[in-house]
Amino acid sequence: MIVLSYKPLIEGENVRLRPFKTEDFPFIEECLKDPEVLKLTGSTTDFDWDFIRNWYETRNDQTDRLDLAIVDPAQDVLVGEAVINLYYEENHSMNFRILIGPRGRNRGLGTEATHLIVDYIFGNTTLHELTLSVFDFNPRARHVYEKVGFVPVSVDKNDLEYEGEWIDSINMKLTRENWQGLNNIRHLKR
């Protein structure tokens, strides 16, 4: 088991990852209602907003996961979230997921946030690997994950029905060894 009770502040060049604050809720609500976020995460609009608000208010108290707000320092507002959750003992791994709302898209914030949280996790835990799933109709996210070092390992066929079509889900992973190799190359390029 990995204990993630400490909720860090992680500063990048164009993005900041930090624990959630009460004043973030209108911005996370905006993200969760966004049609593109709904599509790409396979979500519905049937939310109990009191439950959602309470859920986000308790993220900083969780010790078995790391939920961080993605903040655009230029606007000083939440533009998404980055999450490490679901520990798998047999692989000593956890799941990674991210969402970027309309205020944060198409500016590289998701790529930088992904690098930052992956670097934090591998630099501060003993996890062997991170896993994720991405729907096949989200090539932009898949490109980001591959750029960070995630590789496809399997496909869940017909995992989501969207507007009458069945969409596959691509399962990917990033091992500590691959991260270390890519991290060394990144540092050499600086």
Secondary structure, DSSP 4 states (H G I P E B T S, - for coil): ---------EE-SS-EEE---GGGHHHHHHHHH-HHHHHHHT--S---HHHHHHHHHTGGG-SS-EEEEEEETTTTEEEEEEEEEEEETTTTEEEEEEEE-TTTTTTTHHHHHHHHHHHHHHHHS---EEEEEEETT-HHHHHHHHHHT-EEEEEEEEEEEETTEEEEEEEEEEEHHHHHHHHHHHHHH-
